[in-house]
Amino acid sequence: MNQNSWIMALALILLTAIVSPAVHGQTATHEDSAEGLRLFRTNCAGCHRWHGGGGGGYGGDALSLRRTKLDRAQIIEVIGCGRPGTGMPFHLRDAYNDGKCYGLSATDVSNGMVREAKNFLRPNEIEIIADYVIANVKGRGEPSFAECQAFFGTGSRACNVYKSQQTAGQ
């Protein structure tokens, strides 16, 4: 490989790191943020609620994603593998077929120790959800009127409960 080839290869690697931030754990792109919201709505909000604060939901008493201490890799693992012994289902097809989830096999979890999600997700979709959680949910305080409108759209009556917070903060 000549010097120009090395320079081109290095430039390609650097460009990939810049234009695909979700893969490298950086801020999600606008398209990924919209897709993250869609995927979160479809797969997570039923239990973790629209704001990610957890509490009672269809799947039980989900943990707060707003207060989570998990990093990106851990969030990806939990979405893909679920949490054995809890209500958190696994979203990665064949998650327990080769021991890649917590070193457990399908036989180890055949007694219902971990639930299967209604919808399986592709690895890139799991990453998009993790990036959405990090960018829009994790580390946030109480849910706000603006966050509610970002989730449900402007004019949603579901956000009226947060409207007084908006006027109090002005």
C-alpha positions as a Markdown table, in Angstrom:
| # | Residue | x | y | z |
|---|---|---|---|---|
| 1 | Met | 0.0 | 0.0 | 0.0 |
| 2 | Asn | 1.5 | 3.4 | -1.0 |
| 3 | Gln | 1.4 | 6.6 | 1.0 |
| 4 | Asn | -1.7 | 7.9 | -0.8 |
| 5 | Ser | -3.6 | 4.7 | -0.1 |
| 6 | Trp | -2.7 | 5.0 | 3.6 |
| 7 | Ile | -3.9 | 8.7 | 3.7 |
| 8 | Met | -7.1 | 7.7 | 1.9 |
| 9 | Ala | -7.8 | 4.9 | 4.3 |
| 10 | Leu | -7.1 | 7.1 | 7.4 |
| 11 | Ala | -9.4 | 9.8 | 5.9 |
| 12 | Leu | -12.1 | 7.2 | 5.4 |
| 13 | Ile | -11.8 | 6.0 | 9.0 |
| 14 | Leu | -12.0 | 9.6 | 10.3 |
| 15 | Leu | -14.9 | 10.5 | 8.1 |
| 16 | Thr | -16.8 | 7.4 | 9.2 |
| 17 | Ala | -16.3 | 8.4 | 12.9 |
| 18 | Ile | -17.7 | 11.9 | 12.1 |
| 19 | Val | -20.7 | 10.9 | 10.0 |
| 20 | Ser | -21.9 | 7.9 | 12.0 |
| 21 | Pro | -21.9 | 9.2 | 15.6 |
| 22 | Ala | -24.5 | 6.7 | 16.9 |
| 23 | Val | -22.1 | 3.8 | 16.1 |
| 24 | His | -19.3 | 5.5 | 18.0 |
| 25 | Gly | -21.3 | 6.5 | 21.0 |
| 26 | Gln | -21.6 | 10.2 | 20.3 |
| 27 | Thr | -24.6 | 12.4 | 19.7 |
| 28 | Ala | -27.3 | 10.9 | 17.5 |
| 29 | Thr | -28.1 | 12.5 | 14.2 |
| 30 | His | -31.4 | 14.3 | 13.6 |
| 31 | Glu | -32.7 | 11.3 | 11.6 |
| 32 | Asp | -31.7 | 8.9 | 14.2 |
| 33 | Ser | -33.3 | 11.1 | 16.9 |
| 34 | Ala | -36.6 | 10.9 | 15.0 |
| 35 | Glu | -36.2 | 7.2 | 14.5 |
| 36 | Gly | -35.2 | 6.8 | 18.2 |
| 37 | Leu | -38.4 | 8.6 | 19.3 |
| 38 | Arg | -40.5 | 6.3 | 17.0 |
| 39 | Leu | -38.8 | 3.1 | 18.3 |
| 40 | Phe | -39.0 | 4.3 | 21.9 |
| 41 | Arg | -42.7 | 5.0 | 21.5 |
| 42 | Thr | -43.3 | 1.6 | 20.0 |
| 43 | Asn | -41.1 | -0.6 | 22.2 |
| 44 | Cys | -40.4 | 1.2 | 25.5 |
| 45 | Ala | -43.0 | 3.8 | 26.4 |
| 46 | Gly | -45.6 | 1.2 | 27.4 |
| 47 | Cys | -43.5 | 0.3 | 30.4 |
| 48 | His | -41.1 | 3.1 | 31.0 |
| 49 | Arg | -43.8 | 5.7 | 30.1 |
| 50 | Trp | -43.5 | 8.5 | 27.6 |
| 51 | His | -41.0 | 10.4 | 29.7 |
| 52 | Gly | -38.8 | 7.4 | 30.6 |
| 53 | Gly | -39.5 | 7.9 | 34.3 |
| 54 | Gly | -40.7 | 4.4 | 34.8 |
| 55 | Gly | -43.3 | 3.4 | 37.3 |
| 56 | Gly | -46.3 | 1.2 | 36.7 |
| 57 | Gly | -46.9 | 0.3 | 33.1 |
| 58 | Tyr | -48.2 | -2.6 | 31.0 |
| 59 | Gly | -45.1 | -4.6 | 31.8 |
| 60 | Gly | -45.0 | -3.9 | 35.5 |
| 61 | Asp | -43.0 | -1.4 | 37.5 |
| 62 | Ala | -40.4 | -0.3 | 35.1 |
| 63 | Leu | -37.2 | 1.4 | 36.2 |
| 64 | Ser | -36.5 | 5.0 | 35.6 |
| 65 | Leu | -34.4 | 5.7 | 32.5 |
| 66 | Arg | -34.1 | 9.3 | 33.6 |
| 67 | Arg | -32.2 | 8.2 | 36.7 |
| 68 | Thr | -30.3 | 5.3 | 35.2 |
| 69 | Lys | -26.5 | 5.1 | 35.8 |
| 70 | Leu | -26.1 | 2.7 | 32.9 |
| 71 | Asp | -23.7 | 3.8 | 30.1 |
| 72 | Arg | -24.5 | 3.4 | 26.4 |
| 73 | Ala | -23.0 | -0.2 | 26.1 |
| 74 | Gln | -25.0 | -1.3 | 29.2 |
| 75 | Ile | -28.2 | 0.2 | 27.8 |
| 76 | Ile | -27.7 | -1.6 | 24.5 |
| 77 | Glu | -27.1 | -4.8 | 26.4 |
| 78 | Val | -30.2 | -4.5 | 28.5 |
| 79 | Ile | -32.4 | -3.6 | 25.5 |
| 80 | Gly | -31.0 | -6.6 | 23.6 |
| 81 | Cys | -30.8 | -9.1 | 26.4 |
| 82 | Gly | -33.5 | -8.0 | 28.8 |
| 83 | Arg | -33.0 | -8.4 | 32.5 |
| 84 | Pro | -33.4 | -12.0 | 33.7 |
| 85 | Gly | -35.7 | -12.3 | 36.8 |
| 86 | Thr | -37.4 | -8.9 | 36.0 |
| 87 | Gly | -40.1 | -7.8 | 33.7 |
| 88 | Met | -37.6 | -6.4 | 31.2 |
| 89 | Pro | -37.9 | -8.5 | 28.0 |
| 90 | Phe | -35.2 | -9.1 | 25.5 |
| 91 | His | -35.5 | -7.5 | 22.1 |
| 92 | Leu | -32.7 | -9.2 | 20.2 |
| 93 | Arg | -33.8 | -12.2 | 18.2 |
| 94 | Asp | -31.8 | -15.3 | 19.3 |
| 95 | Ala | -30.4 | -13.4 | 22.3 |
| 96 | Tyr | -29.9 | -16.6 | 24.3 |
| 97 | Asn | -28.9 | -19.0 | 21.5 |
| 98 | Asp | -25.2 | -18.7 | 21.8 |
| 99 | Gly | -24.5 | -17.4 | 25.3 |
| 100 | Lys | -23.9 | -13.8 | 24.2 |
| 101 | Cys | -26.4 | -12.5 | 26.8 |
| 102 | Tyr | -24.9 | -12.7 | 30.3 |
| 103 | Gly | -23.3 | -16.0 | 29.3 |
| 104 | Leu | -26.7 | -17.7 | 29.5 |
| 105 | Ser | -28.1 | -20.2 | 27.0 |
| 106 | Ala | -31.7 | -20.7 | 25.9 |
| 107 | Thr | -31.8 | -23.7 | 28.1 |
| 108 | Asp | -30.8 | -21.6 | 31.1 |
| 109 | Val | -33.7 | -19.2 | 30.6 |
| 110 | Ser | -36.3 | -21.6 | 29.4 |
| 111 | Asn | -38.1 | -21.5 | 32.7 |
| 112 | Gly | -39.3 | -17.9 | 32.0 |
| 113 | Met | -36.4 | -16.2 | 33.7 |
| 114 | Val | -36.4 | -13.7 | 31.0 |
| 115 | Arg | -39.3 | -12.7 | 28.8 |
| 116 | Glu | -39.3 | -12.3 | 25.0 |
| 117 | Ala | -40.4 | -8.9 | 23.7 |
| 118 | Lys | -43.5 | -8.6 | 21.5 |
| 119 | Asn | -41.3 | -7.1 | 18.8 |
| 120 | Phe | -37.7 | -8.0 | 18.0 |
| 121 | Leu | -35.3 | -5.3 | 17.1 |
| 122 | Arg | -32.2 | -5.2 | 14.9 |
| 123 | Pro | -28.9 | -4.3 | 16.5 |
| 124 | Asn | -28.9 | -0.9 | 14.8 |
| 125 | Glu | -32.4 | -0.2 | 16.1 |
| 126 | Ile | -31.3 | -1.0 | 19.6 |
| 127 | Glu | -28.4 | 1.4 | 19.3 |
| 128 | Ile | -30.7 | 4.1 | 18.0 |
| 129 | Ile | -33.0 | 3.6 | 21.1 |
| 130 | Ala | -29.9 | 3.8 | 23.4 |
| 131 | Asp | -28.8 | 7.0 | 21.7 |
| 132 | Tyr | -32.3 | 8.4 | 22.0 |
| 133 | Val | -32.4 | 7.6 | 25.8 |
| 134 | Ile | -29.0 | 9.1 | 26.3 |
| 135 | Ala | -29.8 | 12.3 | 24.4 |
| 136 | Asn | -33.4 | 12.8 | 25.5 |
| 137 | Val | -34.1 | 10.9 | 28.7 |
| 138 | Lys | -31.1 | 10.0 | 30.9 |
| 139 | Gly | -30.1 | 12.6 | 33.5 |
| 140 | Arg | -33.2 | 14.7 | 33.0 |
| 141 | Gly | -35.2 | 15.9 | 36.0 |
| 142 | Glu | -38.9 | 15.9 | 36.2 |
| 143 | Pro | -40.7 | 15.7 | 32.8 |
| 144 | Ser | -41.5 | 19.1 | 31.3 |
| 145 | Phe | -44.1 | 20.6 | 29.0 |
| 146 | Ala | -41.6 | 21.0 | 26.2 |
| 147 | Glu | -40.5 | 17.3 | 26.5 |
| 148 | Cys | -44.2 | 16.2 | 26.5 |
| 149 | Gln | -44.8 | 18.3 | 23.3 |
| 150 | Ala | -41.7 | 16.8 | 21.7 |
| 151 | Phe | -43.1 | 13.3 | 22.4 |
| 152 | Phe | -46.8 | 13.8 | 21.7 |
| 153 | Gly | -46.7 | 16.9 | 19.4 |
| 154 | Thr | -47.8 | 20.4 | 20.0 |
| 155 | Gly | -51.4 | 20.8 | 21.0 |
| 156 | Ser | -51.7 | 17.4 | 22.7 |
| 157 | Arg | -54.1 | 17.5 | 25.7 |
| 158 | Ala | -51.8 | 14.9 | 27.3 |
| 159 | Cys | -49.4 | 17.7 | 28.0 |
| 160 | Asn | -51.9 | 20.0 | 29.8 |
| 161 | Val | -50.8 | 18.6 | 33.1 |
| 162 | Tyr | -47.3 | 20.1 | 32.5 |
| 163 | Lys | -48.5 | 23.5 | 31.2 |
| 164 | Ser | -48.5 | 25.1 | 34.6 |
| 165 | Gln | -44.8 | 24.2 | 35.0 |
| 166 | Gln | -44.1 | 26.1 | 31.7 |
| 167 | Thr | -45.9 | 29.3 | 32.9 |
| 168 | Ala | -44.3 | 29.0 | 36.4 |
| 169 | Gly | -40.8 | 28.8 | 34.9 |
| 170 | Gln | -41.2 | 32.0 | 32.8 |
